[in-house]
Amino acid sequence: MPKAKPATREYHPAKIRRAPTARKGSAKVPTVKIPRDTGAELDFNGRIVRLTNLNKLFWPELGITKRDLIQYYADVAPALLPHLVDRAMVMKRYPNGAAGDFFFMKRAPEPRPSWIEICSIEHSSGNIIDFPMIQDVPSLLWLINLGCIDLNQWYARCDDVDRPDYLHFDLDPVPGANFKKVVEAALLIREGLESLKISCYAKTTGSKGIHVYVPIVRGPTQKQVWSFAKEFAHALAAQVPKLLTAVYKVSNRPKGRVLVDYNQNSWGRTLASIYSIRPTPRASVSTPVTWSELEKGIKIDDFRIDNVPARVRRLGDLWKPLLAKGGRFKLEAYL
């Protein structure tokens, strides 16, 4: 076999290390009831998940425990897992709950179950990082048990980490702007994209803003996707300068605007995934919303750990179209 090319700033060899018996999120997702004991072992056909400190309070003011956190992810797993499969995960761990300190972790910890699948990505430094992947319910619960409150997966699948499936805009209020302005900005982003015949989908960030995603046909590099997002953000902000800004340097941003953040499209960056709980005082969730909901008006705290599972059961996954092969936009026309 010819030797693989070394990694550069534009090319990053990656390899998937599969479990002995691969099972992905597309398979039937089991219904899981998390025990109320302080610790428990769950057996998924021989895949043992050890859960620890289940009674630990992660939101003391709300009485929400680590068990409640894990139960939430088990409940939304049927809608969540297809959006995570075969993507490297960056872990953001909160060992002392939502209000405590957190730390980022890229390498899959050792020891770990043998069935945790790995995405090994070579960086331009020559460093190879083994990221875990969430492929099914056992791996999802294993990762949440590490103290991960929200989930942060790569935009590109592991078989080609340089060519993403999406481009997106992170709409973030600058001091002086409120969430009503963020909603107005999201509607303008949609209008701008649709003028280019580009379909887009929105979700709350669960924190302060809105994410707008565009499913694209895989082909352009991450740098090309970033370049398009940058040009679009600056062009739109120039048309509505009293509402939007694309100025990335914090000290130069005008107050009271909404930042159209295109820089999260850079290689290796991540955003909180769909259905991620956020470490906010109300345990809010990054939730898909319809454009009609945005037009009528919503609040971030409308979507929380205690009501999103019922919403998903009622409405299904509003971002299911992003999983379809059809309907993806060929970005090359604008490169």
Secondary structure as a PSIPRED ss2 file (coil, helix, strand):
# PSIPRED VFORMAT (PSIPRED V4.0)

   1 M C   1.000  0.000  0.000
   2 P C   1.000  0.000  0.000
   3 K C   1.000  0.000  0.000
   4 A C   1.000  0.000  0.000
   5 K C   1.000  0.000  0.000
   6 P C   1.000  0.000  0.000
   7 A C   1.000  0.000  0.000
   8 T C   1.000  0.000  0.000
   9 R C   1.000  0.000  0.000
  10 E C   1.000  0.000  0.000
  11 Y C   1.000  0.000  0.000
  12 H C   1.000  0.000  0.000
  13 P C   1.000  0.000  0.000
  14 A E   0.000  0.000  1.000
  15 K E   0.000  0.000  1.000
  16 I E   0.000  0.000  1.000
  17 R E   0.000  0.000  1.000
  18 R C   1.000  0.000  0.000
  19 A C   1.000  0.000  0.000
  20 P C   1.000  0.000  0.000
  21 T C   1.000  0.000  0.000
  22 A C   1.000  0.000  0.000
  23 R C   1.000  0.000  0.000
  24 K C   1.000  0.000  0.000
  25 G C   1.000  0.000  0.000
  26 S C   1.000  0.000  0.000
  27 A C   1.000  0.000  0.000
  28 K C   1.000  0.000  0.000
  29 V C   1.000  0.000  0.000
  30 P C   1.000  0.000  0.000
  31 T C   1.000  0.000  0.000
  32 V C   1.000  0.000  0.000
  33 K C   1.000  0.000  0.000
  34 I C   1.000  0.000  0.000
  35 P C   1.000  0.000  0.000
  36 R C   1.000  0.000  0.000
  37 D C   1.000  0.000  0.000
  38 T C   1.000  0.000  0.000
  39 G C   1.000  0.000  0.000
  40 A E   0.000  0.000  1.000
  41 E E   0.000  0.000  1.000
  42 L E   0.000  0.000  1.000
  43 D E   0.000  0.000  1.000
  44 F E   0.000  0.000  1.000
  45 N C   1.000  0.000  0.000
  46 G C   1.000  0.000  0.000
  47 R E   0.000  0.000  1.000
  48 I E   0.000  0.000  1.000
  49 V E   0.000  0.000  1.000
  50 R E   0.000  0.000  1.000
  51 L E   0.000  0.000  1.000
  52 T C   1.000  0.000  0.000
  53 N C   1.000  0.000  0.000
  54 L C   1.000  0.000  0.000
  55 N C   1.000  0.000  0.000
  56 K C   1.000  0.000  0.000
  57 L E   0.000  0.000  1.000
  58 F E   0.000  0.000  1.000
  59 W E   0.000  0.000  1.000
  60 P C   1.000  0.000  0.000
  61 E C   1.000  0.000  0.000
  62 L C   1.000  0.000  0.000
  63 G C   1.000  0.000  0.000
  64 I E   0.000  0.000  1.000
  65 T E   0.000  0.000  1.000
  66 K H   0.000  1.000  0.000
  67 R H   0.000  1.000  0.000
  68 D H   0.000  1.000  0.000
  69 L H   0.000  1.000  0.000
  70 I H   0.000  1.000  0.000
  71 Q H   0.000  1.000  0.000
  72 Y H   0.000  1.000  0.000
  73 Y H   0.000  1.000  0.000
  74 A H   0.000  1.000  0.000
  75 D H   0.000  1.000  0.000
  76 V H   0.000  1.000  0.000
  77 A H   0.000  1.000  0.000
  78 P H   0.000  1.000  0.000
  79 A H   0.000  1.000  0.000
  80 L H   0.000  1.000  0.000
  81 L H   0.000  1.000  0.000
  82 P H   0.000  1.000  0.000
  83 H H   0.000  1.000  0.000
  84 L C   1.000  0.000  0.000
  85 V C   1.000  0.000  0.000
  86 D C   1.000  0.000  0.000
  87 R C   1.000  0.000  0.000
  88 A E   0.000  0.000  1.000
  89 M E   0.000  0.000  1.000
  90 V E   0.000  0.000  1.000
  91 M E   0.000  0.000  1.000
  92 K E   0.000  0.000  1.000
  93 R E   0.000  0.000  1.000
  94 Y C   1.000  0.000  0.000
  95 P C   1.000  0.000  0.000
  96 N C   1.000  0.000  0.000
  97 G C   1.000  0.000  0.000
  98 A C   1.000  0.000  0.000
  99 A C   1.000  0.000  0.000
 100 G C   1.000  0.000  0.000
 101 D C   1.000  0.000  0.000
 102 F C   1.000  0.000  0.000
 103 F E   0.000  0.000  1.000
 104 F E   0.000  0.000  1.000
 105 M E   0.000  0.000  1.000
 106 K C   1.000  0.000  0.000
 107 R C   1.000  0.000  0.000
 108 A C   1.000  0.000  0.000
 109 P C   1.000  0.000  0.000
 110 E C   1.000  0.000  0.000
 111 P C   1.000  0.000  0.000
 112 R C   1.000  0.000  0.000
 113 P C   1.000  0.000  0.000
 114 S C   1.000  0.000  0.000
 115 W C   1.000  0.000  0.000
 116 I C   1.000  0.000  0.000
 117 E C   1.000  0.000  0.000
 118 I E   0.000  0.000  1.000
 119 C E   0.000  0.000  1.000
 120 S E   0.000  0.000  1.000
 121 I E   0.000  0.000  1.000
 122 E E   0.000  0.000  1.000
 123 H C   1.000  0.000  0.000
 124 S C   1.000  0.000  0.000
 125 S C   1.000  0.000  0.000
 126 G C   1.000  0.000  0.000
 127 N C   1.000  0.000  0.000
 128 I E   0.000  0.000  1.000
 129 I E   0.000  0.000  1.000
 130 D E   0.000  0.000  1.000
 131 F E   0.000  0.000  1.000
 132 P E   0.000  0.000  1.000
 133 M E   0.000  0.000  1.000
 134 I C   1.000  0.000  0.000
 135 Q C   1.000  0.000  0.000
 136 D C   1.000  0.000  0.000
 137 V H   0.000  1.000  0.000
 138 P H   0.000  1.000  0.000
 139 S H   0.000  1.000  0.000
 140 L H   0.000  1.000  0.000
 141 L H   0.000  1.000  0.000
 142 W H   0.000  1.000  0.000
 143 L H   0.000  1.000  0.000
 144 I H   0.000  1.000  0.000
 145 N H   0.000  1.000  0.000
 146 L C   1.000  0.000  0.000
 147 G C   1.000  0.000  0.000
 148 C E   0.000  0.000  1.000
 149 I C   1.000  0.000  0.000
 150 D C   1.000  0.000  0.000
 151 L C   1.000  0.000  0.000
 152 N E   0.000  0.000  1.000
 153 Q E   0.000  0.000  1.000
 154 W C   1.000  0.000  0.000
 155 Y C   1.000  0.000  0.000
 156 A C   1.000  0.000  0.000
 157 R C   1.000  0.000  0.000
 158 C C   1.000  0.000  0.000
 159 D C   1.000  0.000  0.000
 160 D C   1.000  0.000  0.000
 161 V C   1.000  0.000  0.000
 162 D C   1.000  0.000  0.000
 163 R C   1.000  0.000  0.000
 164 P C   1.000  0.000  0.000
 165 D C   1.000  0.000  0.000
 166 Y E   0.000  0.000  1.000
 167 L E   0.000  0.000  1.000
 168 H E   0.000  0.000  1.000
 169 F E   0.000  0.000  1.000
 170 D E   0.000  0.000  1.000
 171 L E   0.000  0.000  1.000
 172 D E   0.000  0.000  1.000
 173 P E   0.000  0.000  1.000
 174 V C   1.000  0.000  0.000
 175 P C   1.000  0.000  0.000
 176 G C   1.000  0.000  0.000
 177 A C   1.000  0.000  0.000
 178 N C   1.000  0.000  0.000
 179 F H   0.000  1.000  0.000
 180 K H   0.000  1.000  0.000
 181 K H   0.000  1.000  0.000
 182 V H   0.000  1.000  0.000
 183 V H   0.000  1.000  0.000
 184 E H   0.000  1.000  0.000
 185 A H   0.000  1.000  0.000
 186 A H   0.000  1.000  0.000
 187 L H   0.000  1.000  0.000
 188 L H   0.000  1.000  0.000
 189 I H   0.000  1.000  0.000
 190 R H   0.000  1.000  0.000
 191 E H   0.000  1.000  0.000
 192 G H   0.000  1.000  0.000
 193 L H   0.000  1.000  0.000
 194 E H   0.000  1.000  0.000
 195 S H   0.000  1.000  0.000
 196 L C   1.000  0.000  0.000
 197 K C   1.000  0.000  0.000
 198 I C   1.000  0.000  0.000
 199 S C   1.000  0.000  0.000
 200 C C   1.000  0.000  0.000
 201 Y E   0.000  0.000  1.000
 202 A E   0.000  0.000  1.000
 203 K E   0.000  0.000  1.000
 204 T E   0.000  0.000  1.000
 205 T C   1.000  0.000  0.000
 206 G C   1.000  0.000  0.000
 207 S C   1.000  0.000  0.000
 208 K C   1.000  0.000  0.000
 209 G C   1.000  0.000  0.000
 210 I E   0.000  0.000  1.000
 211 H E   0.000  0.000  1.000
 212 V E   0.000  0.000  1.000
 213 Y E   0.000  0.000  1.000
 214 V E   0.000  0.000  1.000
 215 P E   0.000  0.000  1.000
 216 I E   0.000  0.000  1.000
 217 V C   1.000  0.000  0.000
 218 R C   1.000  0.000  0.000
 219 G C   1.000  0.000  0.000
 220 P C   1.000  0.000  0.000
 221 T C   1.000  0.000  0.000
 222 Q H   0.000  1.000  0.000
 223 K H   0.000  1.000  0.000
 224 Q H   0.000  1.000  0.000
 225 V H   0.000  1.000  0.000
 226 W H   0.000  1.000  0.000
 227 S H   0.000  1.000  0.000
 228 F H   0.000  1.000  0.000
 229 A H   0.000  1.000  0.000
 230 K H   0.000  1.000  0.000
 231 E H   0.000  1.000  0.000
 232 F H   0.000  1.000  0.000
 233 A H   0.000  1.000  0.000
 234 H H   0.000  1.000  0.000
 235 A H   0.000  1.000  0.000
 236 L H   0.000  1.000  0.000
 237 A H   0.000  1.000  0.000
 238 A H   0.000  1.000  0.000
 239 Q H   0.000  1.000  0.000
 240 V C   1.000  0.000  0.000
 241 P C   1.000  0.000  0.000
 242 K C   1.000  0.000  0.000
 243 L C   1.000  0.000  0.000
 244 L E   0.000  0.000  1.000
 245 T E   0.000  0.000  1.000
 246 A C   1.000  0.000  0.000
 247 V C   1.000  0.000  0.000
 248 Y C   1.000  0.000  0.000
 249 K C   1.000  0.000  0.000
 250 V H   0.000  1.000  0.000
 251 S H   0.000  1.000  0.000
 252 N H   0.000  1.000  0.000
 253 R C   1.000  0.000  0.000
 254 P C   1.000  0.000  0.000
 255 K C   1.000  0.000  0.000
 256 G C   1.000  0.000  0.000
 257 R C   1.000  0.000  0.000
 258 V E   0.000  0.000  1.000
 259 L E   0.000  0.000  1.000
 260 V E   0.000  0.000  1.000
 261 D E   0.000  0.000  1.000
 262 Y C   1.000  0.000  0.000
 263 N H   0.000  1.000  0.000
 264 Q H   0.000  1.000  0.000
 265 N H   0.000  1.000  0.000
 266 S C   1.000  0.000  0.000
 267 W C   1.000  0.000  0.000
 268 G C   1.000  0.000  0.000
 269 R C   1.000  0.000  0.000
 270 T C   1.000  0.000  0.000
 271 L C   1.000  0.000  0.000
 272 A C   1.000  0.000  0.000
 273 S C   1.000  0.000  0.000
 274 I C   1.000  0.000  0.000
 275 Y C   1.000  0.000  0.000
 276 S C   1.000  0.000  0.000
 277 I E   0.000  0.000  1.000
 278 R C   1.000  0.000  0.000
 279 P C   1.000  0.000  0.000
 280 T C   1.000  0.000  0.000
 281 P C   1.000  0.000  0.000
 282 R C   1.000  0.000  0.000
 283 A C   1.000  0.000  0.000
 284 S E   0.000  0.000  1.000
 285 V E   0.000  0.000  1.000
 286 S C   1.000  0.000  0.000
 287 T C   1.000  0.000  0.000
 288 P E   0.000  0.000  1.000
 289 V E   0.000  0.000  1.000
 290 T C   1.000  0.000  0.000
 291 W H   0.000  1.000  0.000
 292 S H   0.000  1.000  0.000
 293 E H   0.000  1.000  0.000
 294 L H   0.000  1.000  0.000
 295 E H   0.000  1.000  0.000
 296 K H   0.000  1.000  0.000
 297 G C   1.000  0.000  0.000
 298 I C   1.000  0.000  0.000
 299 K C   1.000  0.000  0.000
 300 I H   0.000  1.000  0.000
 301 D H   0.000  1.000  0.000
 302 D H   0.000  1.000  0.000
 303 F C   1.000  0.000  0.000
 304 R E   0.000  0.000  1.000
 305 I C   1.000  0.000  0.000
 306 D C   1.000  0.000  0.000
 307 N C   1.000  0.000  0.000
 308 V H   0.000  1.000  0.000
 309 P H   0.000  1.000  0.000
 310 A H   0.000  1.000  0.000
 311 R H   0.000  1.000  0.000
 312 V H   0.000  1.000  0.000
 313 R H   0.000  1.000  0.000
 314 R H   0.000  1.000  0.000
 315 L H   0.000  1.000  0.000
 316 G C   1.000  0.000  0.000
 317 D C   1.000  0.000  0.000
 318 L C   1.000  0.000  0.000
 319 W C   1.000  0.000  0.000
 320 K H   0.000  1.000  0.000
 321 P H   0.000  1.000  0.000
 322 L H   0.000  1.000  0.000
 323 L H   0.000  1.000  0.000
 324 A C   1.000  0.000  0.000
 325 K C   1.000  0.000  0.000
 326 G C   1.000  0.000  0.000
 327 G C   1.000  0.000  0.000
 328 R C   1.000  0.000  0.000
 329 F E   0.000  0.000  1.000
 330 K C   1.000  0.000  0.000
 331 L H   0.000  1.000  0.000
 332 E H   0.000  1.000  0.000
 333 A H   0.000  1.000  0.000
 334 Y H   0.000  1.000  0.000
 335 L C   1.000  0.000  0.000
